[in-house]
Amino acid sequence: MGRKTQISKEVILQKALEMLIRDGYSSVNIKTLSKEIGCSTQPLVWHFGNMDGLREELVQRALYYANQKLNPQSENCIEAFLQIGFSYVNMAFDEPNLFRFIYMGESKQYCRGGFNSILTDNGNAVLIEELSQYIHVDKNDVGKFVQRMVIYTHGIASLIAVGALQGTKKEVYKMIFEMGIDLLSKLNADIDLQETLSNITLPKGDT
């Protein structure tokens, strides 16, 4: 019977996530991770078997970490939707290695599927329903609005994460907000859109 390891799986996964965020996914392997923790490779092999086992659980840990950051704070569904977009952009600015790993294919394990998967995602489906009821617009039309905003925001964030787009968070927040206004205005929402949007405060970001 093998010797019981003293390094927990939690410690290993947390350190792997920290390395991923700091140095990028390519820096994470059994040897470099054990060195980072200050132990032999034995505890990692004990818990995960090999790099494939570690990679699979690291994806789940990274997704959980990212999803916690994307949780909106506002109870207003329009503002909550915008907050998700702003948080998504923040990740591209502040933790580009994590963003590329999860949302740009580096993990090789996270794939949303076709464009309609944006609509069927559990979180988005709930948000679409709430928006539809709040602005009194058909759910299919609201779904198209959400789909377009997600694709637009992801495009900007991806350019930021790979260093192809230079700008400030404040500039990007404004771009997303203005795109949201433009698309919402075309839905003929049964609310006072100007009043609703005037109560939404953009994050300060940087200048």
N, C-alpha and C positions, 0 to 999 in steps of 0.2 A: 504493500500500500504506500502510495506516495506521501511525501512530507507536506503537511498543510502549510499553505502560503500565508505570510503575514501581511501581504499587500492586498487590499480589497479591490474588487472590480470597480467600485465607485471611484476610488482614488485614481485608478488607471484611466478610466473613461474621462474623468474630469481633466486630468493632465493631458490626455490626447486632444481633447477639445481646445484647451488652452494653446497647445502647440499648433493646432490647425488654424486657429484665429490669428496667432502671432506670426507663424512662419509659412503657412500654407499646407495643403494636404500632402504634397509630395515629401514634406519633411517628416511625416509620421510613419514610422515603421517599428517593428519590434525592438530593434537595436537602439534607435535614437530615443524611443520612448522610455525604455528601461534606464538609459543613461540619464534622461531628464528626471525620472523619479528617484534615481539613485539606488537601483537594485539590479539584480541579475535579470536575465530574460525569463527565468523560470516562472515567476508569478504571472507573467503575461501569457505564456504558453499554457499554464495551469487553467487560467480563466477562459481563454479564447481559442486555444488550440493552434491557431496560426493567424496570419494577417487578414485573411478573408473573414474569420470570425470576429476579429477586432473591428474591421471595416464596417461590417454589418451593424454592429451595435453602436459604433461611432456615428453612423448616419442617423440613427434614431435619437441619440443624445443631441446631435447638432440640430435636428428638426425641432425637438422639444425646446431647446434653448432659444431658437429663432422664433418659434411660435409664441413664446412668452413675451418676447419683445414686440410682437405685432398686435398684442391685445390692446384694443382701444380703451380709452378712459371715459369718453363721453357717452351719455345715455341717448343723445340725439343721433339717430341712425345716419344722417347725412354727415355730421361731423365725425362720427365713429369711422365711417368709411374712409374719409379723408385722412384721419389719424393713422389708419392702417397703411395707407400709401406713404405718408410722411415717415413712418417707422421703417418701412421698406427701403426708402431712400437713405435714411440714417444708417442702416446696415451696410448699404453699398459704399457710403462714405467712410464709416468708422471701422467696419469689419469686412473689407472687401474679400479677404480669403474665405471667410465663412459664406459670404454671398455667392461667390463663384462655385464653391463646393456644393451648396444646396441647390441653387437656382440656375446654374449655368452648366450643369452636366458633369462637373468634376467627380461627383460621388458615383456616377454610373448607375445609381440605384433609385434616384428620385426623378420620376417622370409623371407629369400630370395627365398626359394623354393628349387628345385633340382639343380644339378650341372650346368645344362644349363642356369639357371637364371643368372649365372655370365656373360654369353655371351649376354643375352638379356637386362640386366641392361642398362638404357639409356646412362650413362656415359661411361661404358665399351664398349658398341656397337660403340660409336663415336670413342673411342680410338683405337679399333680394326680396324676400317675402315682407320684411319689415319696411323696406323702402317703398315697396308697392303700396302697402297700406297707408304709409305716412303721407305720400304725395298723391295718392289716389290715381295711379297710373297702372296700366296693364302689366302684369308680371313679366311677360315676354319682352316688352319694351324696356323695362327696368333691367332685365337680364342683359340686353344688348348694351345698355349704358355701363353696367358693371364690367362686362367683358371688354369693352373698349378702353375703359379707364385702367383696368388691370394690365392690358397689353401696352398701353401708352406709358404707364408708370414703370413697368418692367423694362421697357426699352431704354428709358432714361437711366434707370438704376444700373442696368447692365453696362451701358457706356461709361458710367462713373466707375463701376467696380473694376473694369479693365484699364482704366486710365485714359480712355479715348475721348472723354468729355471733361472739360475743365469748367468749373463754376463753383458757386457757393450753395449751401443748403437753402439759404433764403431765396435765391433765384429759382431753385428747383421747386420749392414749396409753392411759390407764386405760379409757376408754370402748371403744376398739377391742379392747383385751385382754379385757375382760369380755364383750364380744359374742362374741369368738372362743371363750372358755371355754364360754359358754352353747350355742353352736352345735356345738362339738366334743363336748360332753357328751351331745348328742342322737344322735350317730352310733354310740354303743356301741363305741367304739374298743377294740381288743384291746391296750391298753397301760395302764400306771398313769398316768392323765392328770394327777392331782395332782402326782405326782413329776416328770413331764415339765415341767409348767408352773412348778413351784417352782424349776426351774433356769434359767428365763428371766428375765433382768433387764431391766426397762423402762428406756428412756432417761430421763435426769433431766429433760430439758426445762427449762422455766422455771416459775416459781411465780407 
